Amino acid sequence: MRKLLFLFAISLFFQFSLKGQPEVPVEEWTGKTILFIGAHPDDDAMSHGTMAMLQDHGNQIYVVILTSGNVGTQDPKISTTDLSRIRKKEEIDALAELGIPADHYINMGYTDGMLELQNKEEIMTRLVRQIRKYKPDVLISFDPGKGKMRWHKADHRSSCWLAADACRAAMWPLLYEGQIIHENLEAHEVREYLLFDGFPEDYNTEVDITQYLDVKINAMLKYVSQFTSSGWSKYEGPEMSAEEEKQFRERLLKRVIYKNDKVIEQFRYYSGSPEGIGR
């Protein structure tokens, strides 16, 4: 009897621990179209290893960023226009390290830090258009939370809810029907989600990015204006001294997650109707 109870308990444990994981491991995905939606040009850094691996495995990745990142600095002498240009180049250069071409990058140009105050219907219309245009199998986004709301800072908070709502809207042919009638797009349902920066207890998928660690770090090194102390407070250009680059690389390596001698990135994987993302 004890043996049967033990086996039953083990069975329940594995059912719970594996709940929600993709049937095919992310490391084996190929031939999928993947859409990343984020708020700022660098938000994708949290999943760079996974994105590099997916691109390398024959998937198509598109990156939609909602703001230009034009106020993300403590340097009072830099203009918003100049910072927008800097961050555009940083993002395109980072994506190039991942193998993602520049024409797969879409920036919607909203003002950094003000996303919650923009016209939501306008943003939704534009996001739904991208979803219907590229027909992604998978969305990568900030996690809005499961069962309860996940706190994110303002633009991240708006981004994750807009992404989830746009996926829901894109599947209904009578919503934004002008895109279907006049632009020859079709309603599209996204069925798989990799959600990052959520509650740790909700993570159910760990992606082994060990082979892509160098690619991830090299991509993150492109964000000089955001991740270096000198670039953040007094931007003097994309070039770093050898010593500063060494310190930058060491700092980035400390942020990497190791588990069982592997480098991993963590997600909450969800499969199903977009209406159930938060359940």
N, C-alpha and C positions, 0 to 999 in steps of 0.2 A: 504493500500500500504506500509506504513512504517513497519507494522508488517511483511509483506512478505519479505521486504528487510532485516529486522533484522534477520529473520529465515534463509534467504539465506546466510547472513554474518556469522551466527553461524555455518551453515553447512560447509561453506568454511573453517572456522577456524579449525573445528574438522578434516576435511579431510587433511588439511595441517599439523596439530599437530600430527596426528596419522600416517602420511605417512611413509611407510617403516617399521612399527612395525610388528613383527611376528604375524601371525594369531593366533597361540597358544602361550600364554605368556611363556617366558623363564622359569618362576617358575613352569610351568606345563609340561615341556619337560621330556620325559622318553623314554628309549629304543634307544637313539641316540648315534652315535659314534662321538666324538668331538676331534679335533686335535688342540693343541696349538702350534704355532711356534713363537719363540722369539729369541733374540740375546744372552741373559745372564741368568745364573742361579739366578734368582730373578725377571725377567721381568714378570713372571706370577703373581706376588704379586698384581698387579693392578686389577686382576680379581679373586683373591683367594676366595672371598665370593661366587661368581657365580659358580666357579669350584667346591667348596665344596658342594653347593646345588645340582648341576647337578649330581655329583658322588653319592650323597645321594639318588637321585631320580631314580637311576637305569640306568644312562647313563655310557658309557665307555669313559674315557678320556685318551688321550696320549699326552705327552709333548715332543716336539722336541726343543732343544736349540742348537744354531749354534756355540757358542764359549764356551770355558771352563771357561771363567771369570778369566783367569790366571794373569791379570795385574791390576785388580780392587782393588788397595790398595795404601795407601800413606806410608806404612811401608817398608822402603828400605831394611830391613833385611830378609824379607820373599822371598822365591824363587817362581818362576812361577809354578814349579812342586808342591810345597807344597800348594800354593794357589788354584791350580786346584783341588787338593784332598779335601781341606777344603770346597770349594764351591760345589763340587759334593755331599759331605755329607750334607751340609746345604740344598741343593735343595731336596735331597731324604727325609730328615727329615721333611722339610716343606710340601712336597707332602703327606707324611704319615699322617700329621695332617688333610689334606683334604680328606683322605681316598683313595688316589691314590697310587697304588702299585709301588714299585721301578722298576719293569720290564716294566712299562709303560713310563719310562723316557728314552729318547734317547738324548745323547749329541754328536754332530758331531766333537767337539774338535778343532775348529779353534781358532786362537789366538785372544784374546780380543783386541778390538780397531783397528783391522786390517781387518775386514770383507770385506770392500770395495775393498781391494787389493788382495783378494783371487780369485781363478779361478771360475768364475761365472758358467760356464758350469758344472763343477764338482759338485758344490753345488746344482745346479738345478737338476742334475741327481739323487743326493741322496734324495733331497726333493720329487721329483716326485715318487721315489721308495716308500717312506714312505706313500705318499698319496694313491698310488695304493695298497699298502699292507694293510693299515688299513681301507680304503674306508670311510673316515669321511663324516658324513652328514653336519657337521658344522666346520668351521675354526675360531679359536680365534687368533687374531693377532693385532699388531700395525696398526693403520689406515694410509694408504698411502695418504689419502686426497680424497675429493669429489669435482670434478671440478677444483681443484687446489691442488698443492703439499703441504702436511703437512710437516713442518720442524721437523726433529728428529735428535738427535745426530747420529754420523756416523754409528755405528753398528745397532741401531734401524732403521735408514733410510734404510740400506741394507736389514735388516731382513724383513721389511714390503713389500718391492718390490719383494724380492726373494720369499716370501710366495705367493703373488698374482700371480706372473709369473709362479710359480710351479703349482698352482691350474689350471691355464689356460693350461699349457702344459700337465698336467696329463690326461686331457679329450680327447686329440687327439691321436688316436692309432698309427699314423705314426711317432709321436715324441717319442724318446727313445723306439723304437719298440723292441730293444733287451730285454727289461724287459718283454715284452709280449711274444716274441718268445721263449726266453731261460729261463726266470724265472717264466713263467706261471702266470704273473700278468695280470690284465685287465685295460684298460683305465677307468678312474673314474672322474666324474664331481661333484665337491663340489657345493652345491646349496645354502647354508646358511652361513652367515658370521657375527660374532660379533667382531667389530673393536673398539679398545680402544685407548685412548690417541690421539684423533683426535681434530678437531676444535670443541669447545663447541657448536657452532650453528648447528653442524651436528648431534649431539646426538639425537637419536629418540627412544631410548629404555632405560628404567631405571629398573634395576633388584633389587627387594626387598631382601636384604640379612640380614635383621634384626636378624633372628634366627641363622645366621652363623657368626655373628660379632666376637664372642669369638674364633671360629675356625680360622677365617681370621687373627686375631691378634696373636694367638698362632703359626700359621704358619710363620708369618713374624718375630716373635721373633727368629726364627732359623737362620736368616741371620746376625749373630753377626759380621762377617767380613765386612759387607756392611753398616749396619744401626746403628752401635754404634760408638761413637767417639773413644773409646779405641780400638775397633777391627779394625777400619779404619786406625788409625795412628800407632798403636802398638799392633798387634794381639798376645794375650796371651792364646788363647784357647776358646772353645765354651761356657765355663761356665761364668756366670755373677754373681756378688754379688746381694743380694736381692734389694739393693738400686738402682743399675744400671738397673736391670730388671724393677723395678717400673718406673724409668724415661723413659726407652725405651718404655714401654707399654703406658705411658701417651703421649709420642710423637707420637706414631703410632695412637692412638685414635684421636688426633687432625687432622690427615689427612683423617679421615673418612668423607664421605659426608652424611649429614642428610637432609631429605626432608619430610615434613608432618609427623614428628615423626617416620620416617622409615630410616633405613640405606640402602643406595643404591649404586650400581655401574652402571656407565653410558657407553653406547656403541652406535655406529652407526651400526644398523642392516641392512644387505643387503641380499636380496634373488634374485637369478637369476644366469645367466651365469657369470663365473669369469671374462669374458671379459668386464663386465660392473661395476666392483667394484668401479671404480673411477668416475662414471657418476652420 
